[in-house]
Amino acid sequence: MRSIYTYFRTAFVFFVLILSFSIMSGCSILLDEPAQAPEDPAHPERIPAFVERVVDGDTINITVEGKEETVRLLLIDTPETKHPTKPVQPFGPEASQYTKDHLEGKNIELELDVSERDKYGRFLAYVWINDQLFNEMLLAEGLARVAYVYPPNIKYVDQFREVQKIAQQEGIGIWSIEDYAREDGFAENVKMPREETVPASNSTATNKPEGDLDSHNSPIVIQEVNLREEYVILYNRSAEAILMEDWLLVSVQGDQRYTFPDDFSLAAGAQVTIWSGTAEKDATPSHLWWTSQNIWRNDGDAAQLYHGESLMDEVQ
């Protein structure tokens, strides 16, 4: 009897140990899972997400539930900046910058409609930031038009059209150009409204110029600064070619300045990329070479664009 008792007691202890190990392992697995951002109890239909990068005015890259996704904002369309077969369209850079300023690197909420994805696999969503509907914000600024109205994804279409009507009446953004924003898209070969520019100074600055930011009136704006890849992209949003001999690009951290070639002119609606660093590029009408030195500080720098003594644009 003693041997049978000992056998069952040993088997029971072994069973308890196996059960305890299984429970502890299960707890460990649960503890190792990353915590998800809490849902908004007031709006359980919204999905928390984080904006990794802005592609353009109406498209963003996000992380949601630990997975990277691309989101196309529902019921709106902003002018193109990165279309493979179209030039940069008027107010495209402004729309992209507005979206970057408000969304990039921030927590947002996504609200889906009936159909969750488009034919490219992108999420179709209304984007909420600080309890404001960002799709609507772009319309209110005149940086987007109501577009791609395909049932059943039409939850906010009437609301959006009312907001768009106000922007049209005020003649702001895309509505400042006659017959530009249409039902079928944005018209090509249109002219930007004439901007009042600041007269150039004949003097040569020996110190970094000072002045109030005047990007609203600048025909040329900084579209992108890539510190790691060492380049800056400028965009001429005016309807005329701009001679760049009185313009100056400044790296704020190092107080290093780039002056454009005397005969360089940036065509209307065109871009130019100013390169620096070791990967030297050949100079072309759309690419200019600054220096073989690394200009931009990867840990943080600001690019400033001057016309004479006037600060016209700045990107940090």
One Martini backbone bead per residue (centre of mass of N, CA, C, O) as a GRO file, in nm:
protein
  316
    1MET     BB    1   0.056   0.063  -0.020
    2ARG     BB    2   0.285   0.265   0.006
    3SER     BB    3   0.364   0.268  -0.301
    4ILE     BB    4   0.090   0.368  -0.407
    5TYR     BB    5   0.078   0.630  -0.243
    6THR     BB    6   0.341   0.748  -0.349
    7TYR     BB    7   0.260   0.761  -0.646
    8PHE     BB    8   0.009   0.951  -0.623
    9ARG     BB    9   0.155   1.183  -0.480
   10THR     BB   10   0.360   1.238  -0.708
   11ALA     BB   11   0.151   1.286  -0.932
   12PHE     BB   12   0.008   1.526  -0.797
   13VAL     BB   13   0.247   1.715  -0.774
   14PHE     BB   14   0.314   1.721  -1.076
   15PHE     BB   15   0.038   1.839  -1.165
   16VAL     BB   16   0.059   2.106  -1.005
   17LEU     BB   17   0.316   2.209  -1.140
   18ILE     BB   18   0.209   2.216  -1.429
   19LEU     BB   19  -0.030   2.408  -1.374
   20SER     BB   20   0.133   2.647  -1.261
   21PHE     BB   21   0.312   2.693  -1.510
   22SER     BB   22   0.080   2.754  -1.708
   23ILE     BB   23  -0.033   3.000  -1.563
   24MET     BB   24   0.229   3.171  -1.560
   25SER     BB   25   0.270   3.175  -1.866
   26GLY     BB   26   0.007   3.315  -1.934
   27CYS     BB   27   0.067   3.574  -1.775
   28SER     BB   28   0.327   3.648  -1.925
   29ILE     BB   29   0.200   3.688  -2.202
   30LEU     BB   30   0.004   3.913  -2.116
   31LEU     BB   31   0.227   4.108  -2.005
   32ASP     BB   32   0.394   4.131  -2.286
   33GLU     BB   33   0.174   4.286  -2.400
   34PRO     BB   34   0.097   4.562  -2.545
   35ALA     BB   35  -0.048   4.846  -2.478
   36GLN     BB   36  -0.333   4.995  -2.554
   37ALA     BB   37  -0.497   5.249  -2.646
   38PRO     BB   38  -0.747   5.407  -2.525
   39GLU     BB   39  -1.064   5.440  -2.553
   40ASP     BB   40  -1.328   5.644  -2.620
   41PRO     BB   41  -1.610   5.643  -2.431
   42ALA     BB   42  -1.772   5.865  -2.604
   43HIS     BB   43  -1.622   5.712  -2.878
   44PRO     BB   44  -1.622   5.386  -2.967
   45GLU     BB   45  -1.583   5.421  -3.293
   46ARG     BB   46  -1.302   5.505  -3.229
   47ILE     BB   47  -0.950   5.486  -3.333
   48PRO     BB   48  -0.652   5.465  -3.212
   49ALA     BB   49  -0.362   5.667  -3.322
   50PHE     BB   50  -0.043   5.719  -3.502
   51VAL     BB   51   0.150   5.964  -3.661
   52GLU     BB   52   0.431   5.922  -3.862
   53ARG     BB   53   0.332   6.036  -4.160
   54VAL     BB   54   0.313   6.271  -4.422
   55VAL     BB   55   0.238   6.260  -4.755
   56ASP     BB   56  -0.017   6.454  -4.770
   57GLY     BB   57  -0.301   6.626  -4.725
   58ASP     BB   58  -0.484   6.322  -4.757
   59THR     BB   59  -0.223   6.148  -4.648
   60ILE     BB   60  -0.134   5.886  -4.408
   61ASN     BB   61   0.089   5.749  -4.166
   62ILE     BB   62   0.030   5.476  -3.939
   63THR     BB   63  -0.033   5.352  -3.603
   64VAL     BB   64  -0.232   5.049  -3.538
   65GLU     BB   65  -0.222   4.807  -3.326
   66GLY     BB   66   0.097   4.772  -3.419
   67LYS     BB   67   0.026   4.878  -3.716
   68GLU     BB   68   0.092   4.967  -4.038
   69GLU     BB   69  -0.074   5.244  -4.210
   70THR     BB   70  -0.286   5.379  -4.461
   71VAL     BB   71  -0.454   5.701  -4.495
   72ARG     BB   72  -0.759   5.811  -4.641
   73LEU     BB   73  -0.939   6.082  -4.660
   74LEU     BB   74  -1.265   6.142  -4.646
   75LEU     BB   75  -1.435   6.343  -4.891
   76ILE     BB   76  -1.147   6.447  -4.996
   77ASP     BB   77  -0.930   6.693  -5.180
   78THR     BB   78  -0.600   6.761  -5.258
   79PRO     BB   79  -0.351   6.888  -5.395
   80GLU     BB   80  -0.077   6.803  -5.565
   81THR     BB   81   0.282   6.680  -5.491
   82LYS     BB   82   0.331   6.335  -5.570
   83HIS     BB   83   0.262   6.284  -5.854
   84PRO     BB   84   0.392   6.096  -6.119
   85THR     BB   85   0.220   6.285  -6.365
   86LYS     BB   86   0.214   6.550  -6.187
   87PRO     BB   87   0.232   6.848  -6.090
   88VAL     BB   88   0.249   7.085  -5.878
   89GLN     BB   89  -0.016   7.219  -5.712
   90PRO     BB   90  -0.197   7.457  -5.612
   91PHE     BB   91  -0.192   7.426  -5.259
   92GLY     BB   92  -0.040   7.162  -5.193
   93PRO     BB   93   0.186   7.247  -4.992
   94GLU     BB   94  -0.010   7.378  -4.788
   95ALA     BB   95  -0.167   7.121  -4.720
   96SER     BB   96   0.072   6.950  -4.624
   97GLN     BB   97   0.167   7.143  -4.398
   98TYR     BB   98  -0.094   7.146  -4.237
   99THR     BB   99  -0.092   6.842  -4.174
  100LYS     BB  100   0.179   6.834  -4.033
  101ASP     BB  101   0.122   7.045  -3.806
  102HIS     BB  102  -0.139   6.868  -3.688
  103LEU     BB  103  -0.036   6.538  -3.708
  104GLU     BB  104   0.255   6.492  -3.684
  105GLY     BB  105   0.334   6.304  -3.403
  106LYS     BB  106   0.027   6.223  -3.333
  107ASN     BB  107  -0.264   6.169  -3.173
  108ILE     BB  108  -0.545   5.989  -3.294
  109GLU     BB  109  -0.867   5.942  -3.460
  110LEU     BB  110  -1.066   5.690  -3.609
  111GLU     BB  111  -1.333   5.702  -3.855
  112LEU     BB  112  -1.539   5.484  -3.992
  113ASP     BB  113  -1.728   5.359  -4.230
  114VAL     BB  114  -1.846   5.117  -4.417
  115SER     BB  115  -1.595   5.132  -4.591
  116GLU     BB  116  -1.256   5.069  -4.506
  117ARG     BB  117  -1.137   5.028  -4.808
  118ASP     BB  118  -0.954   5.055  -5.081
  119LYS     BB  119  -0.800   4.933  -5.371
  120TYR     BB  120  -0.506   4.990  -5.213
  121GLY     BB  121  -0.557   4.926  -4.886
  122ARG     BB  122  -0.666   5.176  -4.762
  123PHE     BB  123  -0.776   5.364  -4.530
  124LEU     BB  124  -1.102   5.495  -4.462
  125ALA     BB  125  -1.120   5.825  -4.303
  126TYR     BB  126  -1.188   5.995  -4.017
  127VAL     BB  127  -1.013   6.263  -3.857
  128TRP     BB  128  -0.920   6.303  -3.515
  129ILE     BB  129  -0.827   6.614  -3.333
  130ASN     BB  130  -0.911   6.725  -3.048
  131ASP     BB  131  -1.220   6.685  -3.139
  132GLN     BB  132  -1.147   6.734  -3.445
  133LEU     BB  133  -1.230   6.747  -3.784
  134PHE     BB  134  -0.991   6.740  -4.024
  135ASN     BB  135  -1.136   6.734  -4.291
  136GLU     BB  136  -1.287   7.003  -4.223
  137MET     BB  137  -1.043   7.189  -4.182
  138LEU     BB  138  -0.945   7.188  -4.477
  139LEU     BB  139  -1.203   7.313  -4.593
  140ALA     BB  140  -1.201   7.581  -4.419
  141GLU     BB  141  -0.906   7.666  -4.553
  142GLY     BB  142  -0.906   7.595  -4.868
  143LEU     BB  143  -0.738   7.289  -4.910
  144ALA     BB  144  -1.017   7.155  -5.000
  145ARG     BB  145  -1.240   6.924  -5.152
  146VAL     BB  146  -1.522   6.779  -5.229
  147ALA     BB  147  -1.486   6.416  -5.267
  148TYR     BB  148  -1.552   6.102  -5.333
  149VAL     BB  149  -1.877   6.036  -5.352
  150TYR     BB  150  -1.941   5.711  -5.214
  151PRO     BB  151  -2.156   5.502  -5.161
  152PRO     BB  152  -2.180   5.467  -4.811
  153ASN     BB  153  -1.947   5.708  -4.774
  154ILE     BB  154  -2.159   5.981  -4.634
  155LYS     BB  155  -2.193   6.097  -4.342
  156TYR     BB  156  -2.048   6.416  -4.392
  157VAL     BB  157  -2.127   6.557  -4.665
  158ASP     BB  158  -2.320   6.790  -4.584
  159GLN     BB  159  -2.130   6.926  -4.384
  160PHE     BB  160  -1.895   6.974  -4.586
  161ARG     BB  161  -2.051   7.154  -4.790
  162GLU     BB  162  -2.099   7.387  -4.595
  163VAL     BB  163  -1.802   7.453  -4.545
  164GLN     BB  164  -1.721   7.498  -4.841
  165LYS     BB  165  -1.912   7.737  -4.900
  166ILE     BB  166  -1.763   7.938  -4.719
  167ALA     BB  167  -1.487   7.928  -4.863
  168GLN     BB  168  -1.597   8.024  -5.134
  169GLN     BB  169  -1.710   8.300  -5.037
  170GLU     BB  170  -1.415   8.391  -4.930
  171GLY     BB  171  -1.181   8.307  -5.131
  172ILE     BB  172  -0.999   8.065  -5.030
  173GLY     BB  173  -0.745   7.928  -5.160
  174ILE     BB  174  -0.866   7.740  -5.410
  175TRP     BB  175  -1.095   7.981  -5.436
  176SER     BB  176  -0.888   8.211  -5.555
  177ILE     BB  177  -0.914   8.040  -5.820
  178GLU     BB  178  -1.043   8.044  -6.112
  179ASP     BB  179  -1.155   7.741  -6.205
  180TYR     BB  180  -0.998   7.511  -6.033
  181ALA     BB  181  -1.217   7.385  -5.858
  182ARG     BB  182  -1.375   7.080  -5.930
  183GLU     BB  183  -1.563   6.800  -5.966
  184ASP     BB  184  -1.303   6.648  -6.135
  185GLY     BB  185  -1.095   6.856  -6.003
  186PHE     BB  186  -0.794   7.007  -6.105
  187ALA     BB  187  -0.686   7.246  -6.285
  188GLU     BB  188  -0.476   7.318  -6.542
  189ASN     BB  189  -0.289   7.591  -6.605
  190VAL     BB  190  -0.290   7.784  -6.363
  191LYS     BB  191  -0.308   8.085  -6.175
  192MET     BB  192  -0.187   8.247  -5.936
  193PRO     BB  193  -0.231   8.472  -5.722
  194ARG     BB  194  -0.108   8.770  -5.682
  195GLU     BB  195   0.181   8.858  -5.510
  196GLU     BB  196   0.322   9.051  -5.264
  197THR     BB  197   0.642   9.163  -5.274
  198VAL     BB  198   0.958   9.216  -5.156
  199PRO     BB  199   1.194   9.420  -5.196
  200ALA     BB  200   1.509   9.417  -5.283
  201SER     BB  201   1.824   9.430  -5.171
  202ASN     BB  202   2.147   9.571  -5.256
  203SER     BB  203   2.265   9.454  -5.020
  204THR     BB  204   2.516   9.278  -4.832
  205ALA     BB  205   2.508   9.046  -4.599
  206THR     BB  206   2.708   8.967  -4.300
  207ASN     BB  207   2.463   8.884  -4.147
  208LYS     BB  208   2.200   8.750  -4.030
  209PRO     BB  209   1.907   8.810  -4.112
  210GLU     BB  210   1.624   9.010  -4.028
  211GLY     BB  211   1.273   8.915  -3.967
  212ASP     BB  212   0.957   8.871  -4.060
  213LEU     BB  213   0.745   8.643  -4.141
  214ASP     BB  214   0.641   8.602  -4.516
  215SER     BB  215   0.494   8.340  -4.645
  216HIS     BB  216   0.223   8.448  -4.755
  217ASN     BB  217   0.394   8.642  -4.978
  218SER     BB  218   0.552   8.409  -5.095
  219PRO     BB  219   0.640   8.260  -5.398
  220ILE     BB  220   0.853   8.108  -5.218
  221VAL     BB  221   0.887   7.780  -5.070
  222ILE     BB  222   0.929   7.544  -4.824
  223GLN     BB  223   0.863   7.200  -4.867
  224GLU     BB  224   1.149   7.055  -4.779
  225VAL     BB  225   1.338   6.890  -4.505
  226ASN     BB  226   1.640   6.680  -4.512
  227LEU     BB  227   1.876   6.614  -4.286
  228ARG     BB  228   1.995   6.331  -4.356
  229GLU     BB  229   2.001   6.377  -4.689
  230GLU     BB  230   2.073   6.673  -4.766
  231TYR     BB  231   1.791   6.853  -4.829
  232VAL     BB  232   1.610   7.108  -5.025
  233ILE     BB  233   1.275   7.217  -5.109
  234LEU     BB  234   1.156   7.431  -5.356
  235TYR     BB  235   0.859   7.645  -5.431
  236ASN     BB  236   0.680   7.785  -5.705
  237ARG     BB  237   0.353   7.942  -5.658
  238SER     BB  238   0.360   8.108  -5.895
  239ALA     BB  239   0.303   8.253  -6.236
  240GLU     BB  240   0.621   8.308  -6.224
  241ALA     BB  241   0.932   8.357  -6.281
  242ILE     BB  242   1.224   8.341  -6.056
  243LEU     BB  243   1.483   8.530  -5.969
  244MET     BB  244   1.755   8.413  -5.733
  245GLU     BB  245   1.990   8.629  -5.665
  246ASP     BB  246   1.826   8.751  -5.386
  247TRP     BB  247   1.848   8.473  -5.255
  248LEU     BB  248   1.838   8.282  -4.931
  249LEU     BB  249   1.986   8.000  -4.769
  250VAL     BB  250   1.946   7.882  -4.423
  251SER     BB  251   2.140   7.750  -4.161
  252VAL     BB  252   2.094   7.806  -3.835
  253GLN     BB  253   2.300   7.646  -3.664
  254GLY     BB  254   2.561   7.730  -3.867
  255ASP     BB  255   2.530   7.985  -4.040
  256GLN     BB  256   2.461   7.881  -4.336
  257ARG     BB  257   2.491   7.990  -4.687
  258TYR     BB  258   2.289   8.010  -4.987
  259THR     BB  259   2.366   8.109  -5.313
  260PHE     BB  260   2.251   8.179  -5.610
  261PRO     BB  261   2.278   8.182  -5.917
  262ASP     BB  262   2.255   8.454  -6.119
  263ASP     BB  263   2.083   8.279  -6.358
  264PHE     BB  264   1.870   8.167  -6.168
  265SER     BB  265   1.547   8.019  -6.249
  266LEU     BB  266   1.215   7.972  -6.124
  267ALA     BB  267   0.959   7.825  -6.228
  268ALA     BB  268   0.640   7.799  -6.256
  269GLY     BB  269   0.554   7.536  -6.044
  270ALA     BB  270   0.840   7.472  -5.943
  271GLN     BB  271   1.126   7.281  -5.849
  272VAL     BB  272   1.406   7.277  -5.606
  273THR     BB  273   1.711   7.106  -5.522
  274ILE     BB  274   1.928   7.132  -5.237
  275TRP     BB  275   2.246   7.005  -5.207
  276SER     BB  276   2.442   6.804  -4.972
  277GLY     BB  277   2.737   6.650  -4.920
  278THR     BB  278   2.886   6.352  -5.046
  279ALA     BB  279   2.642   6.319  -5.258
  280GLU     BB  280   2.704   6.423  -5.546
  281LYS     BB  281   2.547   6.647  -5.776
  282ASP     BB  282   2.417   6.743  -6.063
  283ALA     BB  283   2.348   7.024  -6.222
  284THR     BB  284   2.013   7.145  -6.259
  285PRO     BB  285   1.707   7.293  -6.286
  286SER     BB  286   1.622   7.084  -6.020
  287HIS     BB  287   1.943   7.092  -5.929
  288LEU     BB  288   2.152   7.190  -5.654
  289TRP     BB  289   2.484   7.267  -5.542
  290TRP     BB  290   2.652   7.338  -5.249
  291THR     BB  291   2.819   7.101  -5.072
  292SER     BB  292   3.031   6.848  -4.927
  293GLN     BB  293   2.917   6.932  -4.675
  294ASN     BB  294   2.754   6.907  -4.381
  295ILE     BB  295   2.479   7.111  -4.289
  296TRP     BB  296   2.268   6.934  -4.139
  297ARG     BB  297   2.124   6.876  -3.834
  298ASN     BB  298   1.992   6.579  -3.713
  299ASP     BB  299   1.911   6.702  -3.412
  300GLY     BB  300   1.849   6.988  -3.537
  301ASP     BB  301   1.695   7.223  -3.764
  302ALA     BB  302   1.680   7.524  -3.969
  303ALA     BB  303   1.509   7.669  -4.244
  304GLN     BB  304   1.583   7.965  -4.437
  305LEU     BB  305   1.413   8.221  -4.636
  306TYR     BB  306   1.544   8.486  -4.840
  307HIS     BB  307   1.464   8.831  -4.946
  308GLY     BB  308   1.711   8.973  -4.881
  309GLU     BB  309   1.597   9.091  -4.563
  310SER     BB  310   1.355   8.888  -4.591
  311LEU     BB  311   1.161   8.667  -4.424
  312MET     BB  312   0.972   8.412  -4.598
  313ASP     BB  313   1.076   8.127  -4.468
  314GLU     BB  314   1.018   7.840  -4.230
  315VAL     BB  315   1.180   7.525  -4.123
  316GLN     BB  316   1.195   7.282  -3.835
   0.00000   0.00000   0.00000
